[in-house]
């Protein structure tokens, strides 16, 4: 049988990937986090407008471990993390895979601001542990990982990089289009960028800001124009969360997508969840950044087309 040369060429990248995963685990273990595992097959995903789950028999492959991990937080676990496979329908491109690896962690007593600090800390810690300098090269640019990283509100990104205001973009249903085409490619170019305070309409599971309920306490991390992480202060009000899920389903229906049933067991336990913050970070994309890879295909064992 002929040798699989594409797989053979990835050997060095996969060795470096393994070390990155080891250092991620080391970081959380030293911080007192408990590593957990939750089911990959779930009864129903969280209804969100722009994320489509892949059916697995009458159930679904999870799009993230979020619902199960929050149930663990509600049961009294205070600091947990997980590195797991996730699946999303229709995601394939130079930066996307339908099956990918996600790092997700939750901490009781935290909010999105403190999680921004921890997100910065882990990436700088792993970079140093694998022998990278505080300045890395990605997509032909030198990016400075030194503290502090750039922080900018979503409203300000529209003011800075778009001719359309955030409010107008939402009214004209152009928010996502402008973000992808005009704003995201300009984020994290010289230093990693944390954009925060998303409009409430784009924070389905996030707590609204007390002093300005028009925005959600949500942030995303970008390095070299690539989105790596999405985190927020958690909404722990089951009644409000159920209303938001219904709104997400209504939007899904309006654009011809499948309606998901309510995750009732999650909602029944949500009020017991303490004030917390959680974040999901794309491991494949983090490896891309650290290895200065052009595409996500270079940092995974098999692409879907190779299976």
C-alpha positions as CSV (number, residue, x, y, z in Angstrom):
1,X,0.0,0.0,0.0
2,X,1.3,3.5,-0.9
3,X,2.4,5.7,2.0
4,X,0.0,8.4,3.0
5,X,2.3,11.4,2.3
6,X,0.0,14.2,3.4
7,X,-0.4,12.5,6.8
8,X,3.4,11.8,7.0
9,X,4.2,15.5,6.3
10,X,2.1,16.5,9.3
11,X,4.1,14.5,11.8
12,X,6.1,17.5,13.1
13,X,2.9,19.6,13.4
14,X,1.1,16.8,15.2
15,X,4.0,16.4,17.6
16,X,3.8,20.1,18.4
17,X,0.1,19.9,18.7
18,X,0.4,17.2,21.3
19,X,2.8,19.3,23.4
20,X,0.4,22.2,23.2
21,X,-2.4,20.0,24.6
22,X,-0.2,18.8,27.3
23,X,0.7,22.4,28.3
24,X,-3.0,23.4,28.3
25,X,-3.8,20.6,30.7
26,X,-0.8,21.5,32.9
27,X,-2.0,25.1,33.1
28,X,-5.4,24.2,34.3
29,X,-4.3,21.5,36.7
30,X,-1.9,23.9,38.4
31,X,-4.7,26.4,38.6
32,X,-6.8,23.9,40.6
33,X,-9.3,23.1,37.8
34,X,-10.9,19.7,37.5
35,X,-10.7,18.1,34.1
36,X,-14.1,16.6,33.2
37,X,-15.7,14.6,30.4
38,X,-19.3,15.0,29.3
39,X,-21.3,13.1,26.7
40,X,-20.8,13.8,23.0
41,X,-24.3,12.7,22.1
42,X,-27.0,14.8,23.7
43,X,-30.8,14.9,23.4
44,X,-30.9,18.4,22.1
45,X,-28.5,21.3,21.5
46,X,-28.9,24.8,22.8
47,X,-31.1,26.6,20.3
48,X,-28.9,29.2,18.6
49,X,-29.6,30.9,15.3
50,X,-26.2,30.4,13.6
51,X,-25.1,27.0,14.9
52,X,-26.4,23.8,13.4
53,X,-26.1,20.4,15.1
54,X,-25.4,17.2,13.3
55,X,-28.0,14.4,14.1
56,X,-26.9,11.2,15.6
57,X,-29.8,8.9,15.5
58,X,-32.7,10.6,17.4
59,X,-30.2,12.7,19.3
60,X,-27.4,15.1,18.2
61,X,-23.6,15.3,18.4
62,X,-22.9,18.2,20.7
63,X,-21.8,21.5,19.2
64,X,-20.0,22.3,22.5
65,X,-20.1,20.8,26.0
66,X,-21.7,23.9,27.3
67,X,-25.0,22.6,28.6
68,X,-23.6,19.6,30.4
69,X,-20.7,21.6,31.9
70,X,-23.1,24.2,33.2
71,X,-25.2,21.5,34.8
72,X,-22.0,20.4,36.6
73,X,-21.5,24.0,37.8
74,X,-25.1,23.9,39.1
75,X,-24.3,20.7,41.0
76,X,-21.5,22.3,42.9
77,X,-18.4,22.0,40.7
78,X,-16.6,25.4,40.9
79,X,-13.6,25.2,38.4
80,X,-13.8,22.8,35.5
81,X,-12.3,22.4,32.1
82,X,-12.6,20.0,29.2
83,X,-10.8,19.3,25.9
84,X,-13.2,17.5,23.6
85,X,-14.4,16.9,20.0
86,X,-17.4,18.9,18.8
87,X,-19.4,18.8,15.6
88,X,-21.2,21.5,13.6
89,X,-23.2,21.1,10.4
90,X,-22.0,22.8,7.3
91,X,-18.7,24.2,8.6
92,X,-15.8,23.6,6.2
93,X,-13.2,25.9,4.9
94,X,-9.6,27.0,5.5
95,X,-10.4,27.9,9.1
96,X,-13.3,25.5,9.7
97,X,-13.9,21.8,10.2
98,X,-17.3,20.0,10.8
99,X,-15.5,18.0,13.5
100,X,-13.0,20.0,15.6
101,X,-11.4,20.2,19.1
102,X,-12.6,22.7,21.7
103,X,-11.2,23.7,25.0
104,X,-14.0,24.9,27.4
105,X,-13.7,26.1,31.0
106,X,-15.9,27.6,33.7
107,X,-15.1,29.3,36.9
108,X,-17.6,30.2,39.7
109,X,-17.3,33.7,41.1
110,X,-15.8,35.0,37.8
111,X,-17.2,37.4,35.2
112,X,-16.2,38.1,31.6
113,X,-13.5,40.6,32.6
114,X,-11.6,38.2,34.8
115,X,-12.0,35.5,32.2
116,X,-10.3,37.8,29.6
117,X,-7.3,38.0,32.0
118,X,-7.3,34.2,32.3
119,X,-7.6,33.7,28.5
120,X,-4.6,36.0,28.0
121,X,-2.7,34.2,30.7
122,X,-3.1,30.7,29.3
123,X,-2.1,31.6,25.8
124,X,1.0,33.4,26.9
125,X,1.8,30.6,29.3
126,X,1.5,27.9,26.6
127,X,3.4,29.9,24.1
128,X,6.4,30.2,26.5
129,X,6.2,26.5,27.5
130,X,6.5,25.4,23.9
131,X,9.5,27.6,23.3
132,X,7.9,30.6,21.5
133,X,9.0,34.1,22.1
134,X,6.6,36.8,23.3
135,X,6.5,37.9,19.6
136,X,5.2,35.4,17.1
137,X,4.8,35.3,13.4
138,X,1.4,34.6,11.9
139,X,0.2,35.2,8.4
140,X,3.3,37.3,7.6
141,X,2.9,39.6,10.6
142,X,4.7,39.9,13.9
143,X,2.2,39.8,16.8
144,X,3.2,40.8,20.3
145,X,1.8,38.6,23.0
146,X,3.1,40.7,25.8
147,X,0.6,42.1,28.4
148,X,-1.6,44.1,28.0
149,X,-3.6,43.0,25.0
150,X,-5.8,45.3,23.1
151,X,-9.4,45.6,24.4
152,X,-12.1,47.3,22.4
153,X,-15.9,47.3,22.5
154,X,-17.9,45.9,19.6
155,X,-19.5,49.3,19.2
156,X,-16.1,50.9,18.8
157,X,-15.0,48.3,16.3
158,X,-17.9,49.4,14.0
159,X,-17.0,53.0,14.5
160,X,-13.3,52.3,13.7
161,X,-13.6,49.8,10.9
162,X,-17.0,50.2,9.3
163,X,-19.0,53.0,7.7
164,X,-22.1,51.5,9.4
165,X,-22.8,51.9,13.1
166,X,-23.5,48.8,15.2
167,X,-27.1,49.9,15.7
168,X,-27.7,50.4,12.0
169,X,-26.0,47.1,11.2
170,X,-28.4,45.3,13.5
171,X,-31.4,47.2,12.2
172,X,-30.5,46.3,8.6
173,X,-29.5,42.7,9.5
174,X,-25.9,43.4,8.4
175,X,-24.2,42.8,11.7
176,X,-22.6,39.4,10.9
177,X,-21.8,40.4,7.3
178,X,-19.9,43.5,8.4
179,X,-18.2,41.7,11.2
180,X,-16.8,39.0,8.9
181,X,-15.9,41.1,5.9
182,X,-14.8,44.5,7.4
183,X,-14.0,44.1,11.1
184,X,-12.6,40.6,11.9
185,X,-9.7,40.7,9.3
186,X,-8.4,43.9,11.1
187,X,-8.4,42.5,14.7
188,X,-5.4,41.2,16.5
189,X,-2.9,42.4,13.9
190,X,-0.2,43.8,16.1
191,X,-1.3,42.4,19.4
192,X,-4.1,40.0,20.3
193,X,-7.4,41.8,20.5
194,X,-10.3,41.2,22.9
195,X,-13.6,42.7,21.7
196,X,-16.3,42.9,24.3
197,X,-19.9,44.1,25.1
198,X,-21.7,42.4,22.2
199,X,-25.3,43.6,21.4
200,X,-27.8,41.8,23.6
201,X,-29.1,40.1,20.4
202,X,-25.8,38.3,20.0
203,X,-25.5,37.0,23.5
204,X,-28.1,34.2,23.7
205,X,-26.6,32.6,26.8
206,X,-24.8,35.6,28.3
207,X,-25.7,37.9,31.2
208,X,-26.7,41.4,30.2
209,X,-24.7,44.2,31.5
210,X,-26.3,45.7,34.6
211,X,-25.5,49.3,33.7
212,X,-26.4,48.9,30.0
213,X,-28.8,46.0,29.3
214,X,-28.5,46.7,25.6
215,X,-25.3,44.8,25.6
216,X,-24.3,41.3,26.8
217,X,-21.2,40.6,28.9
218,X,-19.6,38.7,26.1
219,X,-16.1,38.8,24.5
220,X,-14.2,37.2,21.7
221,X,-10.4,36.9,21.1
222,X,-8.7,37.5,17.8
223,X,-5.1,36.9,16.8
224,X,-4.0,37.9,13.3
225,X,-7.6,38.3,12.1
226,X,-8.6,34.8,13.3
227,X,-11.2,34.3,16.0
228,X,-10.0,32.0,18.7
229,X,-12.3,32.2,21.7
230,X,-15.8,33.2,22.8
231,X,-16.6,33.8,26.4
232,X,-19.1,35.5,28.7
233,X,-20.5,36.1,32.1
234,X,-23.1,33.3,32.3
235,X,-26.9,33.9,32.4
236,X,-28.2,31.9,35.4
237,X,-31.9,32.9,35.1
238,X,-33.9,29.9,33.7
239,X,-37.0,31.9,32.8
240,X,-35.0,34.5,30.9
241,X,-32.9,31.7,29.2
242,X,-36.0,29.9,28.1
243,X,-37.4,33.1,26.5
244,X,-34.1,33.6,24.7
245,X,-34.1,30.1,23.4
246,X,-37.6,30.5,22.0
247,X,-36.5,33.7,20.2
248,X,-33.5,31.9,18.7
249,X,-35.9,29.1,17.5
250,X,-38.2,31.7,16.0
251,X,-35.3,33.2,14.1
252,X,-34.2,29.7,13.0
253,X,-37.7,29.0,11.7
254,X,-37.8,32.4,9.8
255,X,-34.6,31.4,7.9
256,X,-35.7,27.9,7.1
257,X,-33.7,26.1,9.7
258,X,-34.6,23.2,12.0
259,X,-36.3,24.0,15.3
260,X,-34.7,22.4,18.4
261,X,-36.6,21.2,21.4
262,X,-36.0,22.9,24.7
263,X,-33.1,21.5,26.8
264,X,-35.4,21.1,29.8
265,X,-33.1,19.3,32.2
266,X,-30.5,22.1,31.7
267,X,-33.1,24.8,32.2
268,X,-34.5,23.0,35.4
269,X,-31.0,23.2,37.0
270,X,-29.8,26.6,35.7
271,X,-31.1,28.6,38.7
272,X,-28.8,26.6,40.9
273,X,-25.7,27.6,38.9
274,X,-23.6,30.2,40.8
275,X,-22.5,33.5,39.3
276,X,-19.9,32.3,36.8
277,X,-18.1,32.9,33.6
278,X,-17.2,30.4,30.8
279,X,-15.3,30.4,27.6
280,X,-14.8,28.1,24.6
281,X,-11.4,28.3,22.7
282,X,-10.7,26.6,19.4
283,X,-7.7,24.3,19.9
284,X,-7.1,23.7,16.2
285,X,-7.0,27.4,15.5
286,X,-4.7,28.0,18.5
287,X,-2.3,25.4,17.0
288,X,-2.6,27.2,13.7
289,X,-1.5,30.5,15.3
290,X,1.4,28.9,17.2
291,X,2.7,27.0,14.2
292,X,2.0,29.8,11.7
293,X,-0.1,27.5,9.6
294,X,-2.0,28.8,6.5
295,X,-4.9,26.4,7.0
296,X,-6.6,24.3,9.6
297,X,-5.9,21.2,7.5
298,X,-2.2,21.5,8.4
299,X,-2.7,20.9,12.1
300,X,-5.1,18.0,12.3
301,X,-4.6,14.3,11.7
302,X,-7.2,13.8,9.0
303,X,-9.4,16.2,7.1
304,X,-13.0,15.1,6.3
305,X,-12.0,14.5,2.7
306,X,-9.2,12.1,3.7
307,X,-11.3,9.8,5.8
